[in-house]
Amino acid sequence: MSSKRLFYLPGLVLVLLSVVCLIAYSSLVRNWLDNQVQTNLTQQAQSIARSLEKEKPIATPLKLYAFIYEHGLVGSNRVSLISRDGDVLADSGINRFQLKSLPSHADRSEVLQALAEGVGVAVRRSEVLDEELMYVAVPVSYLGFDGVARVAIPLSRLENMVRELDFILAALLLVMTTLVSCLAFFTNRSIQRQIAKQQASLEHQVEHRTSEIELIQRLANMLAACNTLEEAEQVTSDVLPRLLGNVNGAVSMMRASRNQLEIKLDWGGEWPGDKTFSPDECWALRKGKHHLSYDKHTKLICPHMHSSEEVQTLCIPLIAHGNTIGLMHLYLEEEVSEEWMQLAFTVGEHLGLALANLNLQQKLREQALRDPLTGLSNRRAFEEAMSKTLMRSERYQQPMSLLMADMDHFKRFNDNFGHDAGDYVLKSLATLLIDNIRGDDIVCRIGGEEIAIILPNTSEQGAKVIAEKLLDAVRELALTFNKMSLGKLTLSIGGATFPHSGTRSTELIKLADEALYRAKHSGRDRYCSDAELEEGGVELVQPAQDSSEPVDVPKLAQSEAAN
């Protein structure tokens, strides 16, 4: 409301100024008319004086009235001929019979001023006409007459003229003020409509931007909560179409070798571009900034983006922690605005950071759950896998087996060939085990040379078959290190099966360890299950010593405990 009042303030100021101007103009016009009338009356009086001096009429009322009528002075301004003695000899305002009733004009100021200075001016009320008059008198002198010629005009006529001019000016000012007011009114309405339209547009933009910010925040939060690329793809497929519209997009990640990129995420339909490509095939990676295939300067399509002339493509590098980790690719079927491009850049920044953090999490998770020497799962991963496998087996009423394997005489490898050879043997054994188990089986290194193998959905008989297969594969393994043969490698394996052996992981691990201990003391290079322990079917024998050393049973027990 206050802004509207301020808008009408110039109009009110204009009206006030118009009133002031009207008053000032009226005063100026009045003064100007007084001067003009005085000048005109003076000229008329001087003209009459010249005519009198030229024609020299006899100074009698009869002759002078005749002069007045002949020169058409009756009916216009009031013309009087006054002698120096103050007698009025003729007056166009009255007839000659009324002259006798007029008093002497010898003391009239205009007459005295005219006789003394040449021109006399006075304004006073006429007793005969009962109204205000302006008098102008000039001296006249010729043979037979000596006096003044006086011309008078009613001030009411001047007032009428002033009022007419004031009315005209007031009408003009009124028209002008009305036009200005109407213009201001309609301009105000137009401005208000424009303001309302702009306000609605701004509110829509604010609402749209708020929605975009909320979606970007949700995208960032959801991506931060993802644990795998599959979950990240679900999030992007759900959120990005709401942000960027129905565009076909994908995200490619740089491989560790940094010589190839591979599509990891895509949304908006089947991805029409290359699934894998080299960095040289993308203009965005070459330039180090985004690349639009068609703009006002260039028309260059990246080789990895298959596009026709009707389809626009956009590649945005994904940068995180100062490194380019991948690309975001978009197929655009129509022109996009600069605001949309900025939104795409913002999405790219969030995707780059989120995917970089996701990769970092995966690496940390692998480091936390992987043995750095062999690449097998470590004890923590073993405990998690055991818990999950037992829960699944119990839910679906399926058997599950656990194998505990230990290398025979592993200390001998370290003592005779060094720790590097022992590490080489462990890595070779890990590779052999991975190659000889099923896809669902899990191999873990839980300490030293002790290895645990989780066999989901595997009965006791199936575990025995797998164990025998592993024993045969290890017997056939021939290892050389630094051009030296490491000799024969054998395993001892103990096994336990759910639910026959137990229903908890601690029970299964304990029984499998006991079976492994029994296999060690039964001659090594063999498999022993917890069922055989219960039946007593495994014969306990003294472990064989190297031929170069005498057998020492106490020392053997200590060695076996160490192994």
C-alpha positions as CSV (number, residue, x, y, z in Angstrom):
1,M,0.0,0.0,0.0
2,S,2.8,2.4,0.9
3,S,4.5,1.8,-2.5
4,K,1.2,2.7,-4.3
5,R,1.0,5.9,-2.3
6,L,4.5,6.8,-3.2
7,F,3.6,6.1,-6.9
8,Y,0.7,8.6,-6.7
9,L,2.8,11.2,-4.9
10,P,4.2,12.7,-8.1
11,G,0.7,13.2,-9.3
12,L,-0.3,15.1,-6.1
13,V,2.8,17.2,-6.4
14,L,1.9,18.0,-10.0
15,V,-1.6,19.1,-8.9
16,L,-0.1,21.4,-6.2
17,L,2.4,22.8,-8.6
18,S,-0.4,23.4,-11.1
19,V,-2.4,25.3,-8.5
20,V,0.6,27.4,-7.6
21,C,1.4,28.0,-11.3
22,L,-2.2,29.0,-11.9
23,I,-2.1,31.6,-9.1
24,A,1.3,32.9,-10.2
25,Y,0.1,33.0,-13.8
26,S,-3.1,34.8,-12.9
27,S,-1.1,37.5,-11.1
28,L,1.3,37.8,-14.0
29,V,-1.5,37.9,-16.5
30,R,-3.2,40.6,-14.4
31,N,-0.1,42.8,-14.4
32,W,0.5,42.2,-18.0
33,L,-3.0,43.1,-18.9
34,D,-2.8,46.2,-16.8
35,N,0.3,47.3,-18.6
36,Q,-1.2,46.4,-22.0
37,V,-4.4,48.2,-21.3
38,Q,-2.6,51.2,-20.0
39,T,-0.5,51.2,-23.1
40,N,-3.5,50.9,-25.4
41,L,-5.4,53.6,-23.6
42,T,-2.4,55.9,-23.8
43,Q,-2.1,55.2,-27.5
44,Q,-5.8,55.8,-28.0
45,A,-5.7,59.0,-26.0
46,Q,-2.7,60.3,-27.9
47,S,-4.5,59.4,-31.2
48,I,-7.6,61.4,-30.1
49,A,-5.3,64.3,-29.1
50,R,-3.6,64.3,-32.5
51,S,-7.0,64.2,-34.2
52,L,-8.2,67.1,-32.1
53,E,-5.1,69.2,-32.9
54,K,-5.4,68.3,-36.5
55,E,-9.1,69.0,-37.0
56,K,-9.3,71.8,-34.3
57,P,-13.0,71.6,-33.5
58,I,-14.6,74.4,-31.6
59,A,-14.4,73.7,-27.9
60,T,-18.1,73.5,-27.3
61,P,-20.0,70.4,-26.1
62,L,-22.0,70.3,-29.4
63,K,-18.9,70.3,-31.6
64,L,-16.9,68.0,-29.4
65,Y,-19.8,65.5,-29.2
66,A,-19.9,65.7,-33.0
67,F,-16.2,64.9,-33.1
68,I,-16.7,61.9,-30.8
69,Y,-19.5,60.5,-32.9
70,E,-17.6,61.1,-36.1
71,H,-14.6,59.2,-34.9
72,G,-16.7,56.3,-33.5
73,L,-15.7,56.7,-30.0
74,V,-19.1,56.0,-28.6
75,G,-19.7,52.5,-27.3
76,S,-16.0,51.6,-26.9
77,N,-13.8,52.9,-24.2
78,R,-15.1,55.9,-22.4
79,V,-13.6,59.1,-23.9
80,S,-13.7,62.4,-22.0
81,L,-12.5,65.9,-23.1
82,I,-11.7,68.0,-20.1
83,S,-10.5,71.6,-20.1
84,R,-7.6,72.8,-18.0
85,D,-10.1,74.4,-15.6
86,G,-11.6,71.0,-14.9
87,D,-14.8,71.3,-17.0
88,V,-15.9,68.2,-18.8
89,L,-16.8,69.4,-22.3
90,A,-17.6,66.0,-23.8
91,D,-18.0,62.4,-22.5
92,S,-18.9,59.4,-24.5
93,G,-20.3,57.7,-21.5
94,I,-23.1,60.3,-20.9
95,N,-25.0,62.7,-23.1
96,R,-24.3,66.4,-23.2
97,F,-27.3,67.3,-21.0
98,Q,-25.7,65.4,-18.1
99,L,-22.5,67.3,-18.3
100,K,-23.8,70.1,-16.1
101,S,-24.3,67.7,-13.2
102,L,-20.6,66.6,-13.3
103,P,-18.3,68.2,-10.7
104,S,-15.1,69.8,-11.7
105,H,-12.3,67.4,-12.7
106,A,-9.5,69.9,-12.0
107,D,-8.4,67.9,-9.0
108,R,-8.4,64.5,-10.7
109,S,-5.0,62.9,-10.3
110,E,-4.8,61.7,-13.9
111,V,-5.6,65.2,-15.2
112,L,-3.0,66.9,-12.9
113,Q,-0.4,64.2,-13.8
114,A,-1.1,64.6,-17.6
115,L,-0.8,68.4,-17.5
116,A,2.4,68.1,-15.5
117,E,4.1,65.0,-17.0
118,G,2.4,64.4,-20.3
119,V,0.6,61.2,-19.4
120,G,-1.6,60.7,-16.4
121,V,-2.9,57.3,-15.1
122,A,-5.3,56.6,-12.3
123,V,-7.6,53.8,-11.1
124,R,-10.7,54.8,-9.1
125,R,-14.4,54.3,-8.8
126,S,-16.6,56.4,-11.0
127,E,-19.5,58.0,-9.2
128,V,-21.5,58.4,-12.4
129,L,-21.1,54.7,-13.6
130,D,-20.7,53.3,-10.1
131,E,-17.8,51.0,-11.1
132,E,-14.0,50.8,-11.0
133,L,-12.3,52.4,-14.0
134,M,-8.7,52.9,-15.2
135,Y,-8.1,56.4,-16.5
136,V,-5.4,57.5,-18.9
137,A,-5.1,61.2,-19.8
138,V,-2.8,63.1,-22.2
139,P,-2.7,66.9,-22.7
140,V,-4.3,68.5,-25.8
141,S,-3.8,72.1,-26.8
142,Y,-4.9,73.9,-29.9
143,L,-6.5,77.2,-30.8
144,G,-9.7,77.4,-28.8
145,F,-9.1,74.4,-26.5
146,D,-6.5,73.7,-23.8
147,G,-7.0,70.6,-21.6
148,V,-6.7,66.8,-21.7
149,A,-8.1,63.9,-23.6
150,R,-9.0,61.1,-21.2
151,V,-9.8,57.5,-22.0
152,A,-11.2,55.1,-19.4
153,I,-12.0,51.4,-19.4
154,P,-14.0,49.5,-16.7
155,L,-11.9,47.2,-14.6
156,S,-14.7,44.6,-14.7
157,R,-13.7,44.1,-18.3
158,L,-10.2,43.4,-17.3
159,E,-11.4,41.1,-14.6
160,N,-13.5,39.2,-17.2
161,M,-10.5,38.9,-19.4
162,V,-8.3,37.7,-16.5
163,R,-11.0,35.2,-15.5
164,E,-11.3,33.9,-19.1
165,L,-7.6,33.4,-19.3
166,D,-7.6,31.8,-15.8
167,F,-10.4,29.5,-16.9
168,I,-8.6,28.6,-20.1
169,L,-5.4,27.9,-18.1
170,A,-7.3,26.0,-15.4
171,A,-9.0,23.9,-18.1
172,L,-5.7,23.2,-19.7
173,L,-4.2,22.3,-16.4
174,L,-7.2,20.2,-15.5
175,V,-7.0,18.3,-18.8
176,M,-3.3,17.9,-18.4
177,T,-3.6,16.7,-14.8
178,T,-6.5,14.4,-15.8
179,L,-4.4,12.9,-18.6
180,V,-1.4,12.6,-16.3
181,S,-3.5,11.0,-13.6
182,C,-5.1,8.6,-16.1
183,L,-1.7,7.8,-17.5
184,A,-0.3,7.3,-14.0
185,F,-3.3,5.1,-13.1
186,F,-3.0,2.9,-16.2
187,T,0.7,2.9,-15.9
188,N,0.4,1.9,-12.3
189,R,-2.0,-0.9,-13.2
190,S,0.3,-2.1,-16.0
191,I,3.3,-1.9,-13.7
192,Q,1.4,-3.8,-11.0
193,R,0.4,-6.5,-13.5
194,Q,4.0,-6.7,-14.6
195,I,5.2,-6.9,-11.0
196,A,2.6,-9.5,-10.2
197,K,3.7,-11.5,-13.3
198,Q,7.3,-11.1,-12.4
199,Q,6.6,-12.1,-8.8
200,A,4.7,-15.2,-9.9
201,S,7.6,-16.0,-12.2
202,L,10.1,-15.5,-9.5
203,E,8.0,-17.6,-7.1
204,H,7.8,-20.3,-9.7
205,Q,11.6,-20.1,-10.2
206,V,12.2,-20.1,-6.4
207,E,10.0,-23.1,-6.0
208,H,11.7,-24.8,-9.0
209,R,15.1,-24.0,-7.6
210,T,14.1,-25.1,-4.1
211,S,12.9,-28.4,-5.6
212,E,16.1,-28.8,-7.5
213,I,18.2,-28.1,-4.4
214,E,16.1,-30.6,-2.4
215,L,16.6,-33.2,-5.2
216,I,20.3,-32.5,-5.3
217,Q,20.6,-32.9,-1.6
218,R,18.6,-36.1,-1.7
219,L,20.8,-37.4,-4.5
220,A,23.9,-36.6,-2.5
221,N,22.5,-38.2,0.6
222,M,21.3,-41.3,-1.2
223,L,24.6,-41.7,-3.1
224,A,26.5,-41.3,0.2
225,A,24.4,-44.1,1.7
226,C,25.1,-46.5,-1.2
227,N,27.4,-49.4,-0.7
228,T,27.7,-50.7,-4.3
229,L,27.5,-49.4,-7.8
230,E,24.2,-51.2,-8.3
231,E,22.6,-49.2,-5.5
232,A,24.1,-46.0,-7.0
233,E,22.5,-46.9,-10.3
234,Q,19.1,-47.4,-8.7
235,V,19.4,-43.9,-7.1
236,T,20.5,-42.2,-10.3
237,S,17.8,-43.8,-12.3
238,D,15.2,-42.6,-9.8
239,V,16.5,-39.1,-9.1
240,L,18.3,-37.8,-12.2
241,P,15.2,-37.9,-14.5
242,R,13.4,-35.6,-12.0
243,L,16.3,-33.2,-12.1
244,L,17.5,-33.3,-15.7
245,G,14.3,-34.4,-17.4
246,N,13.8,-37.4,-19.7
247,V,17.3,-37.6,-21.1
248,N,19.4,-40.6,-21.8
249,G,22.4,-40.5,-19.6
250,A,25.3,-42.6,-18.4
251,V,28.3,-42.5,-16.1
252,S,31.6,-44.1,-17.1
253,M,34.4,-44.7,-14.6
254,M,38.2,-44.6,-15.2
255,R,39.9,-47.9,-14.7
256,A,42.9,-48.2,-12.4
257,S,45.2,-48.4,-15.4
258,R,43.7,-45.0,-16.6
259,N,43.8,-46.2,-20.2
260,Q,40.1,-47.1,-20.5
261,L,36.7,-46.0,-19.3
262,E,33.8,-48.3,-18.7
263,I,30.1,-47.5,-18.4
264,K,29.0,-48.2,-14.8
265,L,25.7,-46.3,-14.5
266,D,23.0,-45.5,-17.1
267,W,19.4,-44.3,-17.1
268,G,16.7,-43.2,-19.4
269,G,16.7,-46.3,-21.6
270,E,19.4,-48.5,-23.3
271,W,22.7,-46.6,-23.7
272,P,23.4,-46.1,-27.4
273,G,27.1,-45.2,-27.0
274,D,30.2,-47.3,-26.5
275,K,30.3,-49.3,-23.3
276,T,34.1,-49.0,-23.1
277,F,36.4,-46.5,-24.7
278,S,39.8,-44.9,-24.3
279,P,40.3,-41.3,-22.9
280,D,41.5,-40.2,-26.4
281,E,38.0,-40.9,-27.8
282,C,36.4,-38.1,-25.7
283,W,36.9,-34.4,-26.4
284,A,35.9,-33.5,-22.9
285,L,38.8,-35.5,-21.4
286,R,41.2,-34.0,-24.0
287,K,40.1,-30.4,-23.2
288,G,39.7,-30.9,-19.5
289,K,36.2,-29.4,-19.5
290,H,32.7,-30.2,-20.7
291,H,32.1,-30.7,-24.4
292,L,28.9,-30.0,-26.3
293,S,28.8,-31.7,-29.7
294,Y,26.9,-28.8,-31.4
295,D,27.4,-25.2,-30.4
296,K,27.8,-21.8,-32.3
297,H,31.5,-22.4,-32.7
298,T,32.0,-26.1,-33.4
299,K,30.3,-29.3,-34.5
300,L,32.4,-32.2,-33.0
301,I,30.9,-35.4,-31.8
302,C,33.0,-37.6,-29.5
303,P,33.8,-40.9,-31.2
304,H,32.4,-42.9,-28.3
305,M,29.0,-41.1,-28.6
306,H,27.0,-42.4,-31.5
307,S,24.8,-39.5,-32.6
308,S,22.9,-38.1,-35.5
309,E,22.7,-34.4,-36.4
310,E,19.4,-34.1,-34.7
311,V,20.7,-35.3,-31.3
312,Q,22.9,-33.2,-29.1
313,T,25.5,-34.9,-26.9
314,L,27.1,-33.5,-23.8
315,C,30.2,-35.0,-21.9
316,I,31.1,-33.7,-18.5
317,P,34.3,-34.8,-16.7
318,L,33.7,-36.1,-13.2
319,I,36.5,-34.7,-10.9
320,A,37.0,-35.6,-7.3
321,H,40.0,-34.8,-5.1
322,G,41.8,-33.2,-8.0
323,N,41.6,-36.3,-10.2
324,T,39.4,-37.1,-13.2
325,I,37.6,-40.3,-12.1
326,G,35.1,-40.6,-15.0
327,L,32.6,-38.9,-17.3
328,M,28.9,-38.2,-17.3
329,H,27.4,-38.5,-20.8
330,L,24.0,-37.1,-21.9
331,Y,22.0,-37.4,-25.1
332,L,19.9,-34.2,-25.6
333,E,17.1,-34.3,-28.2
334,E,16.4,-30.5,-27.9
335,E,18.3,-27.3,-27.1
336,V,19.0,-26.7,-23.4
337,S,19.3,-23.4,-21.5
338,E,22.4,-22.1,-19.7
339,E,20.6,-22.8,-16.4
340,W,20.0,-26.4,-17.3
341,M,23.7,-26.7,-18.2
342,Q,24.7,-25.3,-14.8
343,L,22.3,-27.8,-13.2
344,A,24.0,-30.7,-15.1
345,F,27.4,-29.4,-14.0
346,T,26.2,-29.4,-10.3
347,V,24.9,-33.0,-10.7
348,G,28.2,-34.0,-12.2
349,E,30.1,-32.6,-9.2
350,H,27.9,-34.5,-6.8
351,L,28.2,-37.7,-8.9
352,G,32.0,-37.4,-9.1
353,L,32.4,-36.9,-5.3
354,A,29.9,-39.6,-4.5
355,L,31.4,-42.2,-6.9
356,A,34.9,-41.3,-5.7
357,N,33.8,-41.9,-2.1
358,L,32.1,-45.1,-3.1
359,N,35.2,-46.4,-4.8
360,L,37.2,-45.4,-1.7
361,Q,34.8,-47.2,0.5
362,Q,35.0,-50.3,-1.6
363,K,38.8,-50.2,-1.5
364,L,38.8,-49.7,2.3
365,R,36.2,-52.5,2.7
366,E,38.4,-54.8,0.6
367,Q,41.4,-53.8,2.6
368,A,39.5,-54.5,5.8
369,L,38.1,-57.8,4.6
370,R,41.0,-59.0,2.4
371,D,44.3,-60.6,3.3
372,P,47.0,-58.4,1.6
373,L,49.3,-61.3,0.9
374,T,47.1,-63.9,-0.7
375,G,44.0,-61.7,-1.6
376,L,41.8,-64.1,0.3
377,S,39.1,-63.0,2.7
378,N,40.5,-62.4,6.2
379,R,39.2,-63.5,9.6
380,R,36.7,-60.6,9.9
381,A,35.3,-61.5,6.5
382,F,35.3,-65.2,7.5
383,E,33.2,-64.4,10.6
384,E,30.7,-62.3,8.6
385,A,30.4,-65.0,5.9
386,M,29.9,-67.7,8.5
387,S,27.1,-65.8,10.1
388,K,25.3,-65.0,6.9
389,T,25.8,-68.6,5.5
390,L,24.5,-70.2,8.7
391,M,21.4,-67.8,8.7
392,R,20.7,-68.7,5.1
393,S,21.1,-72.4,5.6
394,E,18.9,-72.3,8.7
395,R,16.2,-70.3,6.9
396,Y,16.1,-72.6,3.8
397,Q,16.8,-75.8,5.7
398,Q,19.9,-76.5,3.7
399,P,23.2,-78.1,4.8
400,M,26.4,-76.2,5.0
401,S,30.0,-77.4,5.6
402,L,33.2,-75.8,6.8
403,L,36.7,-77.0,5.9
404,M,39.7,-76.0,8.0
405,A,43.0,-76.6,6.0
406,D,46.6,-76.3,7.2
407,M,49.8,-76.7,5.2
408,D,52.0,-79.6,6.4
409,H,55.5,-78.7,7.5
410,F,55.1,-75.1,6.6
411,K,57.7,-74.0,9.2
412,R,60.2,-76.1,7.1
413,F,59.7,-73.9,4.1
414,N,60.4,-70.8,6.1
415,D,63.4,-72.3,7.9
416,N,64.9,-73.9,4.8
417,F,64.0,-71.4,2.0
418,G,63.3,-68.1,3.9
419,H,60.1,-66.2,4.5
420,D,59.9,-65.0,0.9
421,A,59.6,-68.6,-0.2
422,G,56.9,-69.1,2.5
423,D,55.0,-66.1,1.2
424,Y,55.3,-67.5,-2.3
425,V,53.9,-70.9,-1.2
426,L,50.9,-69.2,0.5
427,K,50.1,-67.2,-2.6
428,S,50.4,-70.2,-4.8
429,L,48.2,-72.2,-2.5
430,A,45.6,-69.4,-2.4
431,T,45.5,-69.3,-6.2
432,L,45.1,-73.1,-6.4
433,L,42.3,-73.2,-3.9
434,I,40.4,-70.4,-5.7
435,D,40.7,-72.3,-9.0
436,N,39.4,-75.6,-7.6
437,I,36.3,-74.4,-5.6
438,R,32.8,-73.5,-6.8
439,G,31.6,-70.0,-7.4
440,D,29.6,-69.8,-4.2
441,D,32.4,-71.2,-1.9
442,I,34.4,-68.8,0.2
443,V,38.1,-69.2,1.0
444,C,39.5,-67.3,3.9
445,R,43.0,-67.0,5.5
446,I,42.3,-66.9,9.2
447,G,45.9,-66.9,10.5
448,G,49.4,-68.0,9.5
449,E,49.0,-70.9,7.0
450,E,45.6,-71.9,8.3
451,I,42.8,-71.6,5.7
452,A,39.0,-71.9,6.1
453,I,36.7,-72.8,3.3
454,I,32.9,-72.2,3.6
455,L,30.8,-74.5,1.5
456,P,27.2,-73.3,1.3
457,N,24.5,-75.9,0.5
458,T,27.0,-78.7,0.9
459,S,26.5,-82.0,2.8
460,E,29.1,-84.0,4.7
461,Q,29.7,-86.2,1.7
462,G,29.9,-83.3,-0.7
463,A,32.5,-81.6,1.6
464,K,34.5,-84.8,1.6
465,V,34.6,-84.9,-2.2
466,I,35.7,-81.3,-2.4
467,A,38.4,-81.9,0.2
468,E,39.8,-84.9,-1.6
469,K,39.8,-82.9,-4.8
470,L,41.8,-80.1,-3.1
471,L,44.3,-82.7,-1.6
472,D,44.9,-84.2,-5.0
473,A,45.4,-80.8,-6.6
474,V,47.9,-79.8,-3.9
475,R,49.9,-83.0,-4.3
476,E,50.3,-82.3,-8.0
477,L,51.5,-78.8,-7.3
478,A,55.2,-78.3,-8.2
479,L,56.7,-75.1,-6.9
480,T,60.1,-73.5,-7.7
481,F,61.4,-70.3,-6.1
482,N,64.5,-68.6,-7.3
483,K,65.2,-71.6,-9.6
484,M,65.0,-73.9,-6.6
485,S,62.5,-76.7,-6.2
486,L,60.5,-76.3,-3.0
487,G,59.6,-80.0,-2.8
488,K,56.3,-81.6,-2.3
489,L,53.4,-79.7,-0.7
490,T,50.6,-81.3,1.2
491,L,47.5,-80.3,3.2
492,S,45.7,-81.5,6.2
493,I,41.9,-80.8,6.2
494,G,39.3,-81.1,8.9
495,G,35.6,-80.6,8.3
496,A,32.3,-80.0,10.1
497,T,28.7,-79.9,8.7
498,F,25.6,-77.9,9.7
499,P,23.3,-79.0,11.2
500,H,24.8,-82.4,12.1
501,S,27.9,-81.0,13.8
502,G,26.3,-78.0,15.3
503,T,24.1,-74.9,14.7
504,R,26.4,-72.2,15.8
505,S,29.6,-70.9,14.0
506,T,31.7,-71.4,17.2
507,E,30.7,-75.1,17.4
508,L,31.4,-75.7,13.7
509,I,34.8,-73.9,13.9
510,K,35.8,-75.9,17.1
511,L,34.8,-79.2,15.5
512,A,36.5,-78.5,12.3
513,D,39.7,-77.5,14.2
514,E,39.5,-80.8,16.1
515,A,39.1,-82.7,12.9
516,L,42.1,-80.9,11.4
517,Y,44.1,-81.7,14.5
518,R,43.1,-85.4,14.1
519,A,44.1,-85.3,10.4
520,K,47.5,-83.9,11.5
521,H,48.1,-86.6,14.0
522,S,46.8,-89.3,11.7
523,G,49.6,-88.9,9.2
524,R,48.9,-85.6,7.5
525,D,48.0,-85.2,3.8
526,R,44.4,-86.3,4.5
527,Y,40.9,-85.2,5.3
528,C,39.1,-85.9,8.5
529,S,35.5,-84.9,9.4
530,D,33.9,-84.5,12.8
531,A,31.7,-87.5,12.0
532,E,34.8,-89.7,11.8
533,L,35.9,-88.4,15.2
534,E,32.6,-89.5,16.7
535,E,32.9,-93.0,15.1
536,G,36.6,-93.3,16.0
537,G,37.3,-94.3,12.5
538,V,40.6,-92.4,12.2
539,E,43.7,-94.0,13.5
540,L,46.0,-91.7,15.5
541,V,49.7,-92.2,14.4
542,Q,52.9,-90.5,15.1
543,P,53.6,-87.8,12.5
544,A,56.5,-88.6,10.2
545,Q,59.7,-86.6,10.7
546,D,62.3,-85.7,8.1
547,S,64.7,-88.6,7.5
548,S,67.6,-86.5,8.5
549,E,66.3,-85.9,12.0
550,P,65.5,-88.4,14.8
551,V,62.0,-88.7,15.9
552,D,61.3,-86.8,19.2
553,V,57.7,-87.1,20.4
554,P,57.7,-84.2,22.8
555,K,59.3,-81.9,20.2
556,L,56.8,-83.3,17.7
557,A,53.9,-82.2,19.9
558,Q,55.3,-78.8,20.2
559,S,55.8,-78.5,16.4
560,E,52.3,-79.7,15.7
561,A,51.0,-77.1,18.2
562,A,53.0,-74.4,16.3
563,N,51.6,-75.6,13.0
